[in-house]
Amino acid sequence: MTTLHIVLSDLEVTHAIFSKISLLQNKFSANIVWYLHHHQRFFDRRYFSNELAAMSGNLQANHQNKVDQIELKIKQHLPKSKVHICKEKYWSKQVDNEANTQDPIVIIRSKSGLTSADNQYVSNNQHTVFILNQEKWLSDGKAIGAIDPFHEDDSDNKSDRKVYHFMRQWCTPAEQTEPFLLHVIHIPPLAIEYEKKIEALHKEQIYRFAKQVKCAKNLLTFVRGTPEHALLTYVDDNKIDLIVLGCRKHSLFDKWLNGSTISALISHQNSDMILINTP
C-alpha cells in the first residue's frame, strides 16, 4: 500500500493543509506518516554560562510544547497517522529509510519558504515530491502538467511521458475533457521576426509527442511568454491548484531538466508543485 510521507519543517499546520492531505490520501488510497522536523544548532552547542544554559533549557521546553501541540492536532484531524520527530539536521535519511521508491513525499513550506533541509532533499529527490503551501486550494487539487519536449538531454521525452501518465491518473474521467497538459512557447526578443515559424515548430513538436503517447489534442493547450511567468499567469487565470513538472536529480546550482523554471517556481511562495522524478 502507498504511504504519504509528510515533512513539516516549520511547526505550523493549517486546516487547509489537513484538507489537502485528506484529498491526497484519497487519491492514492494511502497511509500517512508525518515527520516533524526541527533542528536548531543553538540547542547543540555547549554553554559555559548558567544564564545561557537556562535560556537553552527554556527554548527546548517551548519547542517540545509546540511539537506536542502539533502532534495532537494531527491526531485529531487524521487519527490513523503515524508521527515521527526528526531532530537530525537533514530529514532525508530518516524519510528515505522509511519510504518505498513509489511513495510520494510531501513537503509543507514554512512561512519563509523551503528550509535548507527541504532544498537539499528536493535537489536530490528520487520520489514524486509534492511541495505545498499552507493556503487553501481553489479547485480541490486541479492540476496542469507542464511539458517541453525540446530538451537535448531528454531526447526520448521520458520526463514529459511521466508527466502525461501522472496527469492521466490524477484527473478523473470527467476532468479529462479539458486541457491538462500545457506547453509554453517562448520566443526570444531577437527572434521576434520569426515568431510564426517558431510557434509552428513548437506546436508541431508537441502534436508529435501527443501522437506518440496517444494524447488527444483537446487535452493540450499553449501559452506564450517566459516559462515561469507564463505558467504562473495560466495557473492564476484558470484556478489551477498544482503545477506538475518532470525533473532529474541535479544540484540546484546546476538547475534542472527544465532549465531555471523549477528553481523559479520553487522560490514562488504561492505555487503548489508536483515534481515527477526521471532517473
N, C-alpha and C positions, 0 to 999 in steps of 0.2 A: 504494500500500500504506500502511496505517496505521502511524504511528510513535508509540511511547510516549515522552514527554519527561519524564524523571525528575529532579527537583531535590532535591539533598541539601545542605541549608544547614548542617547540623551534620555534621562529618566523622566520623560513626559509622554503621555499617550492620551489621545482624544477619542471621543465617541466615533468620529469619522474613521479613525484607524480601525477600531473594532468592526465597523461596518464593512470596510474594505477587506479585512482579514476573513470575515464571515463569508463574503462573496467568493474570495479565493478558495476558501475551504470547500465551498460547494462546487466550484468549477473543477477542482482537482480531486474531489472526494478524499480529502487529505486529513491526516493527523496534524497537530500543531505543536511545535516546540519553540519556546521563547528563550532568547539569550539576553539577559540584562547586563549590558557591558558597561563597566565603569572602571577605568584605570586612571589613577591620579598619581603622578610621580611624587607629588607632595607627601603622600602617605607612605612612600617607600624610603624616604630619607631618614637618616639618624639625627636626632636632635640632642644638643648638649645643654639646652636651657629648659628648665622646668616649664617656663611660660610657653615656649613653642611646643613642647610635648603635650601640654594641656590643650593647646589650640588644635593640635593634630587629633587628639582624642575626641574633642567636641565635633570636629568635622566628620570623623569616622562615624560617630553616633548619629549625626544628622543624615549622613549618607545611608546608613543602614535603615534608618526610619523611612527614608524615601523609597528604598528598594522594597521594603515590606509593604508599603502602600501600593506600589505598582503591582507587585505580585498579587495582592488582594484584589485589585481592580481586574487583573487578567482572569483570576479565578471566578470572579463574579460574572464577567461577560462571556468567557469561554471556559467553562468549568473543567472540560476534559483536556485542557492544555497542560503540557509539561513546561516547567520553568527552570532554567539554569542561570546561575550567577557567574558571570565570566569576569575574572579580575586580572587576566593577562593583558599586556599592552596591546596585543593584536588578538582579535577574537577568531581569526581564520582557522587556526589549528584545531580549536575545540569544535567548531562547526563542521569542518571537513572530516574530522574523526567520527562525527555523528551522522553525517549526511551521506546518502547514496548519490551516485552520479546523476540520477534522474530527478532528484529532489530540488524544487525551486528554493532559492534563497531570497528572503525579503528583507531589505534594509530600510529602516524608518529614518528619514532625515531628522537631524536635530534642528533646533531653531536657527542655528548658524550654518546649516548645510551638512555635508558629509564630514565625518571626522577623519583623521589620518588613518585610523584602522579601517574605516569603511572604504576609503580610496585605495588603500593597499589591497584590499580584497577584490574590489571591482577591477583593478588594473591587472589582476592575475586570475580572474574568475574562470572556473571550469563548469559552471552551472548556468541555468537560466536564472537571472537575477532581476528581481523587482526592486526599484528604488521609488519609495512612496513618501510623499509629504503628509502633513497632518490635517490637510483640508479635505472637505467632502467632495466626492465625485459628483459630477453633474448628471451623468447618464448611466450610472450603475456599471461602470467598467467598459464603456465604449472605447474601442481601440482602433488605431490605424497603424499599419505596417509600412515602414519606410524602406524602399528598395532602390538600389542603384547598381545595375549590372555592368558598370563601366570600369570597375577596378581591375587594374592589370594583375594584381596578386591574387585575384579570385576569379580566374577565367572560367571556372566551372559553375560560378554563381552559387556556391554552396551556402553562403550566408543568406542570400535572398530566397533560396529554396526553403531554408529553415524558417525564415520569417513567414513565408507563404503558408507552410504547413502548420505553423503555430496559429496563424490567423484563422485557418480553416477549422481548427479545433476550438479556438477561443470563441468564435462567433456562433450564435445559434443559427439554424437554417433560415429563420425569418430575417435575421440581420445580414444574411449573405446576398441580399438583393440590392444593397447599396455598396459603394466603393469601400474596400478595406485595405487596399494597397495604394500607396502614394509615392510618386516619383517627382523629385524637384528638378526642374530644368534650369540649370544655372548657365547664363550666358555672360562671359566676361565683357566688361565695357569695351575693350579693344576689338572684340569680335561682333559688335552690335550690327554691323552691316551684313553679317552672315546669319542673323538670328533665325530666319525662317528655315534655312538649311540645317542649322544646329538643332532647332526644335524638331524638325522632321527626323533627323538622325536619332535623337533621344527616343522619340515615340516608336520608331521602327525597332530599336533595340528592346524596348520594354514589351512591345507586342510579340517579338520573337521569344522573349523569356516567358511571357504568358502562355504562348502556344506550347512551349516545352513542358510547362508544369500543368497544362490543361486548366488554365485560369480564364474565366470568361472576361471579356473586355469591359463589361459593365461593372466589374469589381475593381477597376483601375481608375485612378484619377491623377491629374497633373497640375502642378503649380509652378510658378516662375519665381526666381529670386535666389539668394544665398540659402543653402540648405537649412541652417539652424533658424534663420529668421522666417523663412517660408513655412517650415514645419510648425513653429510656434503660432504663426498667424492662422494657419489652417486649423490647428487644434482649438484656438480661441473662437474662431468663426463657426466651427461645427460642433462645439461642445464635446470634444474628444477628451477622454479621461487619461488614456495611456498611449504613449508612442512606443512602438516595437521596432527595435533595430538589431541587426546582426553585428557581432563584434568578435574579435580574436584576442588571444592572450598576448597583450603587449603592455609595455610600460606606458603610463600616462604621458611620459615625456616623448615617447615615440608616436604619440597619438593613437589612432585606431584604424581599423579597416575602413571606416567611413571618414578618414581624414580627421579634421578638427570637430566634426559635427557632434559626436558623442561627448567629447570633452566640453563643448559649449553648452550642450543640453544638460549635462550633469551639474554644471555651475548655475543653471537656471532653477531657482528655488521652486517655481510653481509647476514644473513639468514632471509628471509621474512617468516612469520609463520601465520597459522590459528589455533587457539585453539578452539576446539569444547567442550563446557561445558557439563558435565554429572552430573546431580544432585545426 
